[in-house]
Amino acid sequence: MTTNYQKELLRLKQFGRSGQPKKRYSIPKKSQKKIAAEKAEKEARGDNDTELQRWFKSKIKISSGHCAECGCKVEKNVFQYAVMTVAHLLPKRDNCCPSVKTHPLNFIILCPDHHDMFDRASWEEKELMGCWNTVRDRLVFVYEDLVEDEKRHFPQSVLTHMDKLNPF
């Protein structure tokens, strides 16, 4: 049984001394500045997709529908799932290789499990994967478009392979 004192405490917690419900401040998910910047970017683009989203959609469209590592079927129709099958060969992070994040050959189709494995693996571990020859051949073409300070992220084995291809 609750006493009048407990009821009054509960009422004060909920409504305060004024008798009106307390206004609670919640932190917005996006700041007004961020919302304005996104709106300006969207108007500048003229559509709803960013450059990276258009790049992902184009890669999904030309996808074979099979993992390059194990050959299992991967999603091609539902974008939110199909996007998980497009793996960047060189990471798209701003502190790694942003200059080639939308390069036409900086991708390989992998099932979500192998995509995760590929992202976590070192270059030596990637060289042991079954899809390495495809990865290596695509990286040869991506190398020329890398900014000079991003070339430090490029695998040495591919540079050695490129030297063997070009005898001059």
PyMOL commands that set and color helices and strands:
alter all, ss='L'
color gray80, all
select helices_A, chain A and resi 4-15+32-45+51-61+79-85+98-100+112-120+123-126+132-143+148-153+156-165
alter helices_A, ss='H'
color red, helices_A
select strands_A, chain A and resi 86-87+108-109
alter strands_A, ss='S'
color yellow, strands_A
deselect
rebuild
show_as cartoon
